[in-house]
């Protein structure tokens, strides 16, 4: 497996997006099958795992914690925050600092780890200035709960504002032969600011 530099990390050129074992493009697979898949991926050189608190509403993170905690030093772990559930059970964007703090603590518990290597704000909450959300993530860095900060599906202007608060390590956006939106401004901004770019769904789902 070829390697890439992503901020302070060296990761496999192809990462393992873990969402689909819990939700997404088909039915949830059996937990034991997910465990076998995760371990087989590590055995074959995948060292960059991507999950989120949203995926299966914590189920995905729990799977990683259950099946890979004994191999924690073999992979760079990325997770995401920025969504919460309403009293009616609806999932909504939520970038409030207190919510991000709690989401991280819940994720650490499910993942059975002391620190998340790369922690993304899953989406920008239009009701909360990006500076406030990133400021909360910067506090998590200071607390030693995350190592670096990422942003997912962000525009170039918001990326600049966020980076002014705390260095951003990576931007994750959909990018494929069919989806070229990052080419408008985001890729150039990442190059200018020295931020890594992580494409998801490169084979268009």
KADA-V632980 format. One record per helix or strand. SS is the DSSP state (h for helix, s for strand). FROM is the first residue (numbers start at 1). TO is the last residue. If there is no record, write none. Layout:
# KADA-V632980
ss=SS from=FROM to=TO
ss=SS from=FROM to=TO
This chain:
# KADA-V632980
ss=s from=3 to=6
ss=s from=9 to=12
ss=s from=16 to=17
ss=h from=19 to=21
ss=h from=31 to=43
ss=s from=48 to=50
ss=h from=55 to=74
ss=s from=76 to=81
ss=s from=83 to=85
ss=s from=91 to=93
ss=h from=97 to=111
ss=s from=116 to=121
ss=h from=130 to=142
ss=s from=146 to=152
ss=h from=156 to=165
ss=s from=170 to=174
ss=h from=181 to=183
ss=h from=186 to=193
ss=s from=196 to=200
